[in-house]
Amino acid sequence: MKTPKVSINPAILEWGITRAGIPLEKVEKKFPNINLWIAKQERPTLKQLEDLSTTLHIPFGYFFLENPPIEQIPIPLFRTKKEIQNNQFSPEFIDTLYDMQRRQIWLKEYLIDNRYEKLPFIGSCNINDDPAQVSTQMREKLGIQDDWASIFSTWEETLAFLRDKVQEIGIMFEKNGVVKNNTHRPLNVNEFRGFVLVDDFAPLIFVNNADCKAAQMFTIAHELAHLWIGESAAFDLREMQPAQDAKEIFCDKVAAEFLVPARLLQEIEFDINSEYVFISLSKIFKVSEIVIARRLLDCGYIDKKDFFSFYDGYCKRQMAQIKGGGDYYRTQSLRVGKYFLQFVVQALNEGVLQYTDAYRLTGLYGRTFDNYVDKLLGNM
């Protein structure tokens, strides 16, 4: 008996390949007849189509649509450069966004069921407020001072501290450079550096871990500002510059003031022409050199040409130093934040959440899930 074959829409095939960002030659290696399918000279089997659906990361049913679907996301994606504005989103970005949204929806329902109160700082400000005052409110809520970073030895320690403080006030913090745990599906930092999902009960900030580590602190501060004005968004923040949007520009100003208050910068004597100026100031403020450079640009000490030249060189050096491997469970502590995980475990202990659902929410399964919980939460 011959294996039955199915008729599909070639336009959907071409759209799916383009959307996935996979070169046609690479698809052809796995599906030798792909060009014949596109030309309607051959038809795939049901099994081949199922495999192709997995490869292109699109729903199986899409192959039978009359026209390629117009995909939309529930939040705006702000691009720094107008010339790359478009309505096409990578499947990696879409899958990550909806995965985080599922976590948020579950946690919100759980918190409401357990009579948690709304977080009063969400949407407590607007873009007509003074950015310096908003940054002060953010620091006060986090329980830190203007010079909060000065107690640390390195900016890496400052970054870890900020991540923990964010979760302590009820914000879900998730950071990943791939889709879930799939290292074959990296997130494109040129598409987005982070996004914010605003909610009164379970606000979430996501940082693209594929980005230069030194720039991630600025992304987090920018995301916090979005929560304070109550606006969900994703953004690429190319070269640490905001999109030409009033809300983005405002959040950008708040982030800069939050990390390096202009008042404190102006109180310090430094030689702007020194080749060590970025290093020396980064040691004082305990933020990365790239954040210092951005702040010097804001305050008029350097121009954009100088900033972009330093930014490009610094990021290249940082990315070249990144090494693979590392502690698996430490990596998971970023992909599944401690704040979120503690409620998953609590719900499991109460019997209101099944392990299969906990596995789906966290992306961790079986013994891996148990070991991770033990390591991160200490058998809570």
HELIX and SHEET records of a PDB file:
HELIX    1   1 PRO A   10  ALA A   20  1                                  11    
HELIX    2   2 LEU A   24  LYS A   30  1                                   7    
HELIX    3   3 ILE A   34  ILE A   38  1                                   5    
HELIX    4   4 LEU A   46  LEU A   56  1                                  11    
HELIX    5   5 PHE A   60  PHE A   64  5                                   5    
HELIX    6   6 LYS A   82  ILE A   84  5                                   3    
HELIX    7   7 PRO A   91  ASP A  113  1                                  23    
HELIX    8   8 PRO A  131  LEU A  142  1                                  12    
HELIX    9   9 TRP A  148  ILE A  151  5                                   4    
HELIX   10  10 TRP A  155  GLU A  168  1                                  14    
HELIX   11  11 LYS A  213  ILE A  229  1                                  17    
HELIX   12  12 ARG A  238  MET A  240  5                                   3    
HELIX   13  13 ALA A  246  LEU A  259  1                                  14    
HELIX   14  14 ALA A  262  GLN A  266  1                                   5    
HELIX   15  15 VAL A  277  PHE A  285  1                                   9    
HELIX   16  16 GLU A  289  ASP A  298  1                                  10    
HELIX   17  17 LYS A  304  GLN A  321  1                                  18    
HELIX   18  18 TYR A  328  ARG A  335  1                                   8    
HELIX   19  19 LYS A  338  GLU A  350  1                                  13    
HELIX   20  20 TYR A  355  THR A  362  1                                   8    
HELIX   21  21 GLY A  366  LEU A  377  1                                  12    
SHEET    1   A 5 LEU A  77  PHE A  78  0                                        
SHEET    2   A 5 ALA A 233  PHE A 235  1                                        
SHEET    3   A 5 GLY A 194  LEU A 197 -1                                        
SHEET    4   A 5 LEU A 204  ASN A 208 -1                                        
SHEET    5   A 5 MET A 172  ASN A 176  1                                        
SHEET    1   B 2 VAL A 178  VAL A 179  0                                        
SHEET    2   B 2 ASN A 182  PRO A 186 -1                                        
END                                                                             
